[in-house]
């Protein structure tokens, strides 16, 4: 009985931590908005966006994907470019997480992660 009482507190603490993580910090596939980006800023921001497969993917001479179009929750489409080749699995993704900033009318992404 004494061992059981010693285990209850750590189990409760672990449960609370797990609940907080999945409520606030777990990645979500909900789309964000490009309006949160400041067009004149070089500060990278994070946003989830849907990949617009219908517009295709721009490739470099080696066949690596270097840009694609993405849509936010307000149905605004923007071209996403990257200085580094983007992973080829992006062609099959539905939602991606972009970390970048806006230059003129496109997003320059420093990191592109597949969410869904």
Secondary structure in CASP SS format (residue, H / E / C, confidence):
PFRMAT SS
TARGET T0000
AUTHOR 0000-0000-0000
METHOD secondary structure of the structure
MODEL  1
X C 1.00
X H 1.00
X H 1.00
X H 1.00
X H 1.00
X H 1.00
X H 1.00
X H 1.00
X H 1.00
X H 1.00
X H 1.00
X H 1.00
X H 1.00
X H 1.00
X H 1.00
X H 1.00
X H 1.00
X H 1.00
X H 1.00
X H 1.00
X H 1.00
X H 1.00
X H 1.00
X H 1.00
X H 1.00
X C 1.00
X C 1.00
X C 1.00
X C 1.00
X C 1.00
X C 1.00
X C 1.00
X C 1.00
X H 1.00
X H 1.00
X H 1.00
X C 1.00
X C 1.00
X C 1.00
X C 1.00
X C 1.00
X C 1.00
X C 1.00
X C 1.00
X E 1.00
X E 1.00
X E 1.00
X E 1.00
X E 1.00
X E 1.00
X E 1.00
X C 1.00
X H 1.00
X H 1.00
X H 1.00
X C 1.00
X E 1.00
X E 1.00
X E 1.00
X C 1.00
X C 1.00
X C 1.00
X C 1.00
X C 1.00
X E 1.00
X E 1.00
X E 1.00
X E 1.00
X E 1.00
X E 1.00
X E 1.00
X C 1.00
X C 1.00
X C 1.00
X C 1.00
X C 1.00
X E 1.00
X E 1.00
X E 1.00
X E 1.00
X E 1.00
X E 1.00
X E 1.00
X E 1.00
X E 1.00
X E 1.00
X C 1.00
X H 1.00
X H 1.00
X H 1.00
X H 1.00
X H 1.00
X C 1.00
X C 1.00
X E 1.00
X E 1.00
X E 1.00
X E 1.00
X E 1.00
X E 1.00
X E 1.00
X E 1.00
X E 1.00
X C 1.00
X C 1.00
X E 1.00
X E 1.00
X E 1.00
X E 1.00
X E 1.00
X E 1.00
X E 1.00
X E 1.00
X E 1.00
X C 1.00
X C 1.00
END
